Amino acid sequence: MKILVMSPKGGVGKTKISLGLASVAHKRGKSVLAIDFDDQNSLDTTLRGIDDIDNAAGHPRELMDAIEQTGDDHDVVIFDVRPGSEYTKEYLQAAKHVDFTVVPIQHDGEAILSAEYMVDQFLDEGVQNFGVVMNSVLPNEKHLSKVREKMADLSGPELQWPMLDSILQFRTVWGHITFARDRSKTLIHHHKDGKAKAEIEALYDEIVSKIGGGSR
């Protein structure tokens, strides 16, 4: 299973979601490879030294080669790519050759507008195996209600964005990603209530369901 995580705007949680998905997959007994194609190399740096999840780094122009050459030795491969529109052609091609593409956005207008071009490109090119996930939602019912209204607007007849049901709320755990390590598993955890872990697990399950991956 190959998952591409991309966004035209930086700072929307792309790398954190990549880390979370890799962690959930590993927790469920999958062999995982996470490849960082972002100049900041945050994914590669965070995973370096953690033996349980294989990691690598590369340039965005190497993305298609990586997609074609990986998968035989790992159950799950996560591709975290740099933000921006410079490599739109590469990302469109990549989205056609992975099992699913996750596009994180935040509820503010700038993040939504910056994603609109890429989403429209996906739809124009016939890319169907992707979904948009709302990230960093404030954990209160009033704000959550506004976000759901915005999601409904994005999924409406005019824009028709494929919004995922999963919503990732703003939590301090995302500000300092922590891995709990023992002999058998590596997982993101929240020291108070575990809700951050539950949310990323729900996102992983929704992606698997969209792919039709059964027990992946």
GIDA-V946385 format. One record per residue. N is the residue number from 1. RES is the residue in one small letter. SS is DSSP state (alpha for helix, beta for strand, coil for the rest). Layout:
BEGIN
[[N & RES & SS] [N & RES & SS]]
END
This chain:
BEGIN
[[1 & m & coil] [2 & k & beta] [3 & i & beta] [4 & l & beta] [5 & v & beta] [6 & m & coil] [7 & s & coil] [8 & p & coil] [9 & k & coil] [10 & g & coil] [11 & g & coil] [12 & v & coil] [13 & g & coil] [14 & k & alpha] [15 & t & alpha] [16 & k & alpha] [17 & i & alpha] [18 & s & alpha] [19 & l & alpha] [20 & g & alpha] [21 & l & alpha] [22 & a & alpha] [23 & s & alpha] [24 & v & alpha] [25 & a & alpha] [26 & h & alpha] [27 & k & alpha] [28 & r & coil] [29 & g & coil] [30 & k & coil] [31 & s & coil] [32 & v & beta] [33 & l & beta] [34 & a & beta] [35 & i & beta] [36 & d & beta] [37 & f & beta] [38 & d & coil] [39 & d & coil] [40 & q & coil] [41 & n & coil] [42 & s & alpha] [43 & l & alpha] [44 & d & alpha] [45 & t & alpha] [46 & t & alpha] [47 & l & alpha] [48 & r & coil] [49 & g & coil] [50 & i & coil] [51 & d & coil] [52 & d & coil] [53 & i & coil] [54 & d & beta] [55 & n & beta] [56 & a & beta] [57 & a & beta] [58 & g & coil] [59 & h & coil] [60 & p & alpha] [61 & r & alpha] [62 & e & alpha] [63 & l & alpha] [64 & m & alpha] [65 & d & alpha] [66 & a & alpha] [67 & i & alpha] [68 & e & alpha] [69 & q & alpha] [70 & t & coil] [71 & g & coil] [72 & d & coil] [73 & d & coil] [74 & h & coil] [75 & d & coil] [76 & v & beta] [77 & v & beta] [78 & i & beta] [79 & f & beta] [80 & d & beta] [81 & v & beta] [82 & r & coil] [83 & p & coil] [84 & g & coil] [85 & s & coil] [86 & e & coil] [87 & y & coil] [88 & t & alpha] [89 & k & alpha] [90 & e & alpha] [91 & y & alpha] [92 & l & alpha] [93 & q & alpha] [94 & a & alpha] [95 & a & alpha] [96 & k & coil] [97 & h & coil] [98 & v & coil] [99 & d & coil] [100 & f & beta] [101 & t & beta] [102 & v & beta] [103 & v & beta] [104 & p & beta] [105 & i & beta] [106 & q & coil] [107 & h & coil] [108 & d & coil] [109 & g & alpha] [110 & e & alpha] [111 & a & alpha] [112 & i & alpha] [113 & l & alpha] [114 & s & alpha] [115 & a & alpha] [116 & e & alpha] [117 & y & alpha] [118 & m & alpha] [119 & v & alpha] [120 & d & alpha] [121 & q & alpha] [122 & f & alpha] [123 & l & alpha] [124 & d & alpha] [125 & e & coil] [126 & g & coil] [127 & v & coil] [128 & q & coil] [129 & n & coil] [130 & f & beta] [131 & g & beta] [132 & v & beta] [133 & v & beta] [134 & m & beta] [135 & n & beta] [136 & s & beta] [137 & v & beta] [138 & l & coil] [139 & p & coil] [140 & n & coil] [141 & e & alpha] [142 & k & alpha] [143 & h & alpha] [144 & l & alpha] [145 & s & alpha] [146 & k & alpha] [147 & v & alpha] [148 & r & alpha] [149 & e & alpha] [150 & k & alpha] [151 & m & alpha] [152 & a & alpha] [153 & d & alpha] [154 & l & alpha] [155 & s & coil] [156 & g & coil] [157 & p & coil] [158 & e & coil] [159 & l & coil] [160 & q & coil] [161 & w & coil] [162 & p & coil] [163 & m & beta] [164 & l & beta] [165 & d & beta] [166 & s & beta] [167 & i & beta] [168 & l & beta] [169 & q & beta] [170 & f & coil] [171 & r & coil] [172 & t & alpha] [173 & v & alpha] [174 & w & alpha] [175 & g & alpha] [176 & h & coil] [177 & i & coil] [178 & t & coil] [179 & f & beta] [180 & a & beta] [181 & r & beta] [182 & d & coil] [183 & r & coil] [184 & s & coil] [185 & k & coil] [186 & t & beta] [187 & l & beta] [188 & i & beta] [189 & h & coil] [190 & h & coil] [191 & h & coil] [192 & k & coil] [193 & d & coil] [194 & g & coil] [195 & k & alpha] [196 & a & alpha] [197 & k & alpha] [198 & a & alpha] [199 & e & alpha] [200 & i & alpha] [201 & e & alpha] [202 & a & alpha] [203 & l & alpha] [204 & y & alpha] [205 & d & alpha] [206 & e & alpha] [207 & i & alpha] [208 & v & alpha] [209 & s & alpha] [210 & k & alpha] [211 & i & alpha] [212 & g & coil] [213 & g & coil] [214 & g & coil] [215 & s & coil] [216 & r & coil]]
END
